[in-house]
């Protein structure tokens, strides 16, 4: 009975893991539909109106990577990136409302058709027939293309299996980059160049059960699904974002003229703020902060546990105040003073104070989350609370530990850390027993306030 309960739980869990697939299975044919919109499509259509549309020509906007689709065995002659970049760009230009695109990709077909119209009119209407209207000429050419398609820039997953039951998840992230530039046809000047990158996410989740439920009775169950972001929509969103960028940056540099300058100024400010936020995020979506300080103060509260010769090992309080000095972003030093109580017999009237000098290493100083390590030496002082100066004892010790800090902004961070203190004495608890010296550990949470300018930036200011 217990075995069947376990199997039922596994089956129900597997069903809910893949329920998204079960409720959306392509079990019937689907009718044709209009093209899907991306997050950039709505933004592009909501741009403020221009004072006058700009006539632009697009001769070619194609894949310049030359990459082919990856397959497990053999080679593929299908390209990894869509070859219809020109059509996607022209559609984005139309949707923006800022440009009047003219046909240039298949210009020879257009000219041949105009020659046919002209010859037909001359043949049937003679010289009195209407002339073919002149072609529009572009004041601006748009050039560029898909310049990179990087595969497997980030891969990973997780899985577990126990007695034939388990599951796993995998993901893969690719990256595509688009460049777009505007060129003046009057003098060939490159007016503006922008580039946009977009990631491509692929995910796979599966769960399975392979188990003998009875003699010669084998149960095998599998479920799962794979989800791949459509590459065409990725290229579409990147191109639409590039068109939006070239419009806004052109507004900022007075290349185009808006109908409502105030609305355009608001859009420019919002765009610049977005660019600053994006520049603070690296390739792997790691958000960075400005490191511009050399000094910091900290306050910390936590618990400690004394591990000596007595059997009682309960937790008691500890409070710390500290000063940090950063020599380089990854390395610094700290000086801390603290007060604590040990939960050991005959220590109710005993006060413990300590001071530590540590070297600190920060693995990711520019990230929001940064693990760090510290190690150093210190002194522990203990005496009676009412008679501190007459009956004081000092103990030399070493300490080391690790922690994790979260930067709230460029001035404040919160941290959680643990420290191991090893004293070179067995007399802290007034009981000398065994070969091992007394030691204690502490775990605390704290707040750090950072101040003082970075040396490099201060030097630059002095030079200016």
C-alpha positions as CSV (number, residue, x, y, z in Angstrom):
1,X,0.0,0.0,0.0
2,X,2.8,2.4,0.8
3,X,4.5,1.6,-2.5
4,X,1.4,2.6,-4.4
5,X,1.1,5.8,-2.5
6,X,4.6,6.7,-3.4
7,X,4.0,5.9,-7.1
8,X,0.7,8.0,-7.1
9,X,2.6,11.0,-5.6
10,X,5.2,10.7,-8.3
11,X,2.7,10.4,-11.1
12,X,0.7,13.4,-9.9
13,X,3.8,15.4,-9.5
14,X,4.9,14.5,-13.0
15,X,1.5,15.5,-14.4
16,X,1.6,18.9,-12.8
17,X,5.2,19.5,-14.0
18,X,4.1,19.0,-17.5
19,X,0.5,20.3,-17.2
20,X,1.4,23.3,-19.3
21,X,2.1,21.0,-22.2
22,X,-1.0,18.8,-21.6
23,X,-3.3,21.7,-21.7
24,X,-1.7,23.2,-24.9
25,X,-0.9,20.2,-27.0
26,X,-1.1,20.8,-30.8
27,X,-3.6,18.0,-31.3
28,X,-5.4,19.7,-34.2
29,X,-4.6,21.9,-37.2
30,X,-4.4,25.6,-36.6
31,X,-5.6,28.3,-39.0
32,X,-3.4,30.9,-40.4
33,X,-3.0,34.0,-38.3
34,X,-1.5,37.4,-38.5
35,X,2.1,37.8,-37.3
36,X,2.8,37.8,-33.6
37,X,3.8,41.1,-32.0
38,X,6.8,41.5,-29.8
39,X,7.4,43.7,-26.8
40,X,9.1,46.2,-29.1
41,X,6.2,46.3,-31.6
42,X,3.9,48.3,-29.3
43,X,6.7,50.7,-28.2
44,X,7.5,51.4,-31.8
45,X,3.9,52.2,-32.7
46,X,3.5,54.5,-29.6
47,X,6.4,56.8,-30.6
48,X,5.5,60.5,-31.0
49,X,4.6,61.7,-34.5
50,X,7.2,63.3,-36.8
51,X,7.0,66.7,-38.2
52,X,7.5,65.2,-41.6
53,X,8.2,61.6,-42.7
54,X,11.6,60.8,-44.0
55,X,11.9,58.9,-47.3
56,X,14.4,56.0,-46.7
57,X,15.7,53.3,-48.9
58,X,16.8,49.8,-47.8
59,X,18.9,47.9,-50.4
60,X,19.8,45.0,-48.1
61,X,19.6,44.0,-44.5
62,X,20.6,40.4,-44.3
63,X,22.3,37.8,-42.3
64,X,26.0,38.5,-42.2
65,X,27.0,35.6,-39.9
66,X,27.0,32.8,-42.5
67,X,26.1,30.3,-39.8
68,X,24.1,27.1,-40.4
69,X,21.8,25.3,-38.1
70,X,23.3,22.9,-35.7
71,X,22.4,19.2,-35.9
72,X,23.8,16.3,-34.0
73,X,25.0,14.2,-37.0
74,X,26.1,15.4,-40.4
75,X,25.8,18.9,-41.8
76,X,22.8,21.2,-42.5
77,X,22.4,23.5,-45.4
78,X,19.7,25.6,-43.6
79,X,20.9,28.9,-42.3
80,X,20.7,29.6,-38.5
81,X,19.3,33.1,-39.0
82,X,16.4,34.1,-41.2
83,X,17.3,35.6,-44.6
84,X,14.3,38.0,-44.6
85,X,15.9,40.8,-42.6
86,X,15.1,43.4,-45.2
87,X,11.4,42.7,-45.2
88,X,11.3,42.7,-41.4
89,X,13.2,46.1,-41.3
90,X,10.8,47.7,-43.9
91,X,7.8,46.5,-41.8
92,X,9.3,48.1,-38.7
93,X,9.9,51.3,-40.6
94,X,6.3,51.4,-41.6
95,X,5.0,50.7,-38.1
96,X,7.1,53.5,-36.6
97,X,5.3,56.2,-38.6
98,X,8.5,58.1,-39.0
99,X,9.7,56.8,-42.4
100,X,8.4,56.3,-46.0
101,X,10.2,53.2,-47.2
102,X,10.8,52.9,-51.0
103,X,11.6,49.8,-52.9
104,X,15.3,49.2,-53.4
105,X,15.9,45.6,-52.7
106,X,14.4,44.4,-56.0
107,X,15.0,47.7,-57.9
108,X,15.7,45.9,-61.2
109,X,12.2,44.3,-61.1
110,X,10.6,47.7,-60.5
111,X,12.6,49.4,-63.3
112,X,11.6,46.6,-65.8
113,X,8.0,47.0,-64.9
114,X,8.2,50.7,-65.5
115,X,9.8,50.1,-68.9
116,X,6.9,47.8,-69.7
117,X,4.4,50.4,-68.7
118,X,6.2,53.1,-70.7
119,X,6.5,51.0,-73.9
120,X,2.8,49.9,-73.7
121,X,1.6,53.4,-73.3
122,X,3.7,54.6,-76.3
123,X,2.5,51.7,-78.4
124,X,-1.2,52.2,-77.8
125,X,-1.5,55.9,-76.9
126,X,1.4,57.2,-78.9
127,X,3.4,60.3,-77.8
128,X,0.3,61.8,-76.3
129,X,0.0,59.1,-73.6
130,X,0.6,59.9,-70.0
131,X,4.1,59.8,-68.8
132,X,5.2,57.4,-66.0
133,X,5.6,59.4,-62.8
134,X,9.1,59.8,-61.5
135,X,10.4,57.5,-58.7
136,X,10.8,58.8,-55.2
137,X,14.5,59.2,-54.2
138,X,15.7,58.5,-50.7
139,X,17.2,61.2,-48.5
140,X,18.5,58.5,-46.2
141,X,19.8,55.0,-46.7
142,X,19.5,52.4,-44.0
143,X,22.2,49.7,-44.0
144,X,23.4,47.0,-41.6
145,X,22.4,43.5,-40.8
146,X,22.6,40.6,-38.4
147,X,26.3,40.6,-37.5
148,X,26.6,37.9,-34.9
149,X,24.8,34.7,-33.7
150,X,26.5,33.3,-30.7
151,X,25.4,29.9,-29.5
152,X,25.6,28.4,-26.1
153,X,26.7,31.5,-24.3
154,X,25.0,30.1,-21.2
155,X,23.9,26.5,-20.6
156,X,22.9,24.7,-17.4
157,X,20.4,22.5,-15.8
158,X,19.5,20.4,-12.7
159,X,18.4,16.9,-12.2
160,X,17.8,14.2,-9.5
161,X,16.9,10.6,-9.6
162,X,16.1,8.2,-6.7
163,X,15.2,4.5,-7.1
164,X,14.2,4.9,-10.7
165,X,12.2,8.1,-10.2
166,X,13.4,11.6,-11.0
167,X,13.4,14.5,-13.3
168,X,15.6,17.1,-14.9
169,X,15.6,20.5,-16.4
170,X,18.0,22.0,-18.9
171,X,18.3,25.4,-20.5
172,X,20.4,27.0,-23.2
173,X,20.9,30.7,-24.1
174,X,22.0,32.0,-27.5
175,X,22.6,35.6,-28.5
176,X,22.0,37.6,-31.7
177,X,23.3,41.1,-32.5
178,X,21.9,43.6,-35.1
179,X,23.6,46.7,-36.4
180,X,21.7,49.5,-38.2
181,X,23.1,52.8,-39.6
182,X,21.6,55.8,-41.3
183,X,23.5,57.3,-44.3
184,X,22.8,60.7,-45.9
185,X,22.4,60.3,-49.7
186,X,23.5,64.0,-50.3
187,X,27.1,63.6,-49.0
188,X,27.4,60.0,-47.8
189,X,27.8,61.0,-44.2
190,X,26.9,58.3,-41.7
191,X,24.3,60.1,-39.5
192,X,23.9,57.5,-36.8
193,X,24.8,53.9,-36.0
194,X,23.1,51.8,-33.3
195,X,23.3,48.1,-32.4
196,X,21.0,45.9,-30.4
197,X,21.5,42.5,-28.8
198,X,18.8,39.9,-27.9
199,X,19.1,36.6,-26.2
200,X,17.4,33.4,-27.4
201,X,16.2,31.0,-24.7
202,X,15.6,27.3,-25.0
203,X,14.3,25.1,-22.1
204,X,13.6,21.5,-21.6
205,X,11.9,19.8,-18.6
206,X,11.3,16.1,-18.1
207,X,10.2,13.7,-15.4
208,X,10.3,9.9,-15.5
209,X,9.6,6.8,-13.4
210,X,11.2,3.4,-14.0
211,X,10.4,0.9,-11.3
212,X,9.3,-2.7,-10.5
213,X,6.0,-2.5,-8.6
214,X,5.6,-6.2,-8.3
215,X,7.2,-9.4,-9.4
216,X,7.6,-9.2,-13.2
217,X,5.6,-6.0,-13.2
218,X,7.5,-3.0,-14.5
219,X,6.1,0.5,-14.5
220,X,7.6,3.1,-16.8
221,X,6.3,6.7,-17.1
222,X,7.8,9.7,-18.9
223,X,6.6,13.3,-19.3
224,X,8.2,16.5,-20.3
225,X,8.3,19.3,-22.8
226,X,10.8,21.6,-24.7
227,X,10.3,25.3,-25.3
228,X,12.4,27.2,-27.9
229,X,12.1,30.9,-28.5
230,X,11.3,31.5,-32.3
231,X,14.4,32.9,-34.0
232,X,12.3,34.9,-36.4
233,X,10.6,36.8,-33.6
234,X,13.9,37.4,-31.9
235,X,15.3,39.0,-35.1
236,X,12.0,41.0,-35.5
237,X,12.3,42.3,-31.9
238,X,16.0,43.2,-32.3
239,X,15.3,45.1,-35.6
240,X,12.3,46.9,-34.1
241,X,14.4,47.9,-31.1
242,X,17.1,49.2,-33.5
243,X,14.6,51.3,-35.4
244,X,13.4,52.8,-32.1
245,X,16.9,53.5,-31.0
246,X,17.9,55.2,-34.3
247,X,14.8,57.4,-34.2
248,X,15.3,58.5,-30.6
249,X,19.1,59.1,-30.9
250,X,18.4,61.0,-34.1
251,X,15.9,63.2,-32.2
252,X,18.5,63.8,-29.6
253,X,21.1,64.9,-32.2
254,X,18.5,67.0,-34.2
255,X,18.7,64.7,-37.3
256,X,14.8,64.3,-37.3
257,X,12.2,66.8,-36.2
258,X,9.3,65.8,-34.0
259,X,5.8,67.2,-34.2
260,X,5.7,67.8,-30.4
261,X,9.2,68.7,-29.0
262,X,8.1,68.3,-25.3
263,X,6.8,64.8,-25.9
264,X,10.1,63.9,-27.8
265,X,12.2,65.3,-24.9
266,X,10.4,63.1,-22.4
267,X,11.0,60.1,-24.7
268,X,14.7,61.0,-25.0
269,X,15.1,61.2,-21.2
270,X,13.4,57.8,-20.7
271,X,15.5,56.2,-23.4
272,X,18.8,57.6,-21.9
273,X,17.8,56.3,-18.5
274,X,17.1,52.9,-20.0
275,X,20.5,52.9,-21.7
276,X,22.2,53.7,-18.4
277,X,20.4,50.8,-16.7
278,X,21.4,48.4,-19.6
279,X,25.0,49.5,-19.5
280,X,25.1,48.5,-15.8
281,X,24.1,45.0,-16.8
282,X,26.8,42.7,-18.3
283,X,26.5,40.0,-20.9
284,X,25.1,37.4,-18.5
285,X,22.4,39.7,-17.1
286,X,24.5,40.5,-14.0
287,X,23.6,43.9,-12.7
288,X,26.6,46.1,-11.8
289,X,27.0,48.9,-9.4
290,X,29.3,51.9,-9.4
291,X,32.3,51.1,-7.1
292,X,33.4,54.5,-5.8
293,X,34.4,54.3,-2.2
294,X,37.4,53.4,0.0
295,X,36.0,53.5,3.5
296,X,33.0,51.9,5.2
297,X,31.4,51.5,8.6
298,X,29.4,48.5,9.7
299,X,27.1,47.5,12.4
300,X,26.3,43.8,13.0
301,X,24.0,41.8,15.4
302,X,24.0,38.1,15.7
303,X,24.4,35.0,17.8
304,X,27.4,33.1,19.1
305,X,28.0,29.6,20.4
306,X,30.9,28.8,22.7
307,X,32.5,25.4,22.2
308,X,34.7,24.6,25.2
309,X,35.0,21.9,27.8
310,X,31.5,22.2,29.2
311,X,28.7,20.1,27.6
312,X,26.2,23.1,27.5
313,X,26.4,24.7,24.0
314,X,23.6,27.2,23.8
315,X,23.5,30.4,21.7
316,X,24.0,33.9,23.1
317,X,24.2,37.4,21.7
318,X,27.0,39.2,19.9
319,X,27.2,42.8,18.7
320,X,29.9,44.3,16.4
321,X,31.0,47.7,15.1
322,X,33.6,47.8,12.4
323,X,35.6,50.0,10.0
324,X,36.6,48.8,6.4
325,X,39.3,50.0,4.1
326,X,39.3,49.0,0.5
327,X,42.7,49.1,-1.3
328,X,41.3,47.7,-4.5
329,X,37.7,46.7,-5.4
330,X,38.5,43.0,-4.7
331,X,40.7,43.3,-1.6
332,X,40.6,45.3,1.7
333,X,41.1,45.2,5.4
334,X,38.8,45.6,8.4
335,X,39.0,46.4,12.1
336,X,36.1,45.3,14.4
337,X,35.3,45.6,18.0
338,X,32.5,43.6,19.6
339,X,30.9,42.6,22.8
340,X,29.4,39.2,23.6
341,X,28.2,36.8,26.3
342,X,29.0,33.1,26.4
343,X,26.4,30.7,27.5
344,X,28.6,28.7,29.8
345,X,28.5,28.0,33.6
346,X,29.8,30.7,36.0
347,X,29.8,33.4,33.3
348,X,26.8,35.5,34.3
349,X,28.9,38.2,35.8
350,X,31.6,38.0,33.1
351,X,31.9,40.5,30.3
352,X,33.7,39.6,27.0
353,X,35.0,42.1,24.6
354,X,37.0,41.5,21.5
355,X,38.9,43.2,18.6
356,X,39.7,41.6,15.2
357,X,41.9,42.7,12.4
358,X,41.0,40.9,9.1
359,X,42.0,40.8,5.5
360,X,39.0,40.6,3.2
361,X,38.6,39.3,-0.3
362,X,35.4,40.2,-2.4
363,X,34.8,37.9,-5.3
364,X,32.3,40.0,-7.2
365,X,32.6,43.6,-5.9
366,X,30.6,45.2,-8.8
367,X,27.7,42.8,-8.5
368,X,24.5,43.1,-6.5
369,X,25.3,39.8,-4.7
370,X,29.0,39.3,-3.7
371,X,30.4,36.4,-1.7
372,X,33.4,37.4,0.4
373,X,36.0,35.8,2.7
374,X,37.9,37.2,5.6
375,X,40.7,36.0,7.9
376,X,43.0,37.5,10.5
377,X,44.0,37.7,14.1
378,X,42.5,39.3,17.2
379,X,42.3,39.5,21.0
380,X,39.5,38.4,23.4
381,X,39.3,40.2,26.7
382,X,37.2,38.9,29.7
383,X,36.7,40.2,33.2
384,X,34.0,40.7,35.8
385,X,31.4,43.2,34.8
386,X,31.7,45.3,38.0
387,X,35.5,45.1,38.2
388,X,36.8,45.3,34.7
389,X,40.2,46.8,35.1
390,X,41.5,44.8,38.1
391,X,40.9,41.2,37.0
392,X,41.2,41.2,33.3
393,X,42.4,38.3,31.1
394,X,43.5,38.5,27.5
395,X,43.5,35.7,24.9
396,X,45.1,35.8,21.5
397,X,43.2,34.1,18.8
398,X,42.8,33.6,15.0
399,X,39.6,33.9,13.1
400,X,38.3,33.2,9.5
401,X,34.9,33.2,7.9
402,X,32.8,33.8,4.9
403,X,29.6,35.7,4.0
404,X,27.3,37.1,1.3
405,X,26.5,40.8,0.8
406,X,23.8,42.5,-1.2
407,X,24.4,46.0,-2.4
408,X,21.2,48.1,-2.0
409,X,22.9,51.0,-3.8
410,X,26.3,52.6,-4.2
411,X,26.4,53.5,-0.5
412,X,24.6,50.8,1.5
413,X,24.7,47.0,1.6
414,X,23.4,44.3,3.9
415,X,25.3,41.2,4.6
416,X,25.1,37.8,6.3
417,X,28.3,36.1,7.5
418,X,29.7,33.5,9.8
419,X,33.0,33.5,11.6
420,X,35.1,30.8,13.4
421,X,37.3,32.0,16.3
422,X,40.1,29.8,17.5
423,X,41.7,30.8,20.8
424,X,45.2,29.6,21.8
425,X,44.0,28.9,25.3
426,X,41.8,26.4,27.1
427,X,41.2,28.8,30.0
428,X,38.3,30.9,28.6
429,X,35.7,28.8,30.4
430,X,37.9,28.4,33.5
431,X,38.1,24.7,32.8
432,X,41.3,23.1,31.4
433,X,40.3,19.7,30.1
434,X,41.4,17.7,27.2
435,X,43.9,18.6,24.5
436,X,41.8,21.0,22.4
437,X,41.8,24.8,23.0
438,X,38.5,26.7,23.4
439,X,36.8,28.2,20.4
440,X,33.5,29.8,19.4
441,X,31.5,30.6,16.3
442,X,29.2,33.5,15.5
443,X,26.6,34.2,12.8
444,X,25.3,37.7,12.2
445,X,23.5,40.0,9.9
446,X,24.5,43.6,9.4
447,X,24.5,46.9,7.5
448,X,27.4,48.7,5.9
449,X,27.6,52.4,5.0
450,X,30.3,53.2,2.4
451,X,31.9,56.6,1.9
452,X,35.0,58.2,0.5
453,X,36.0,58.5,-3.2
454,X,37.8,56.0,-5.3
455,X,41.5,56.8,-5.6
456,X,41.5,56.5,-9.4
457,X,38.5,58.9,-9.8
458,X,40.0,61.4,-7.3
459,X,43.2,61.4,-9.3
460,X,41.2,62.1,-12.5
461,X,39.5,65.0,-10.8
462,X,42.8,66.5,-9.6
463,X,44.2,66.2,-13.2
464,X,41.1,68.1,-14.5
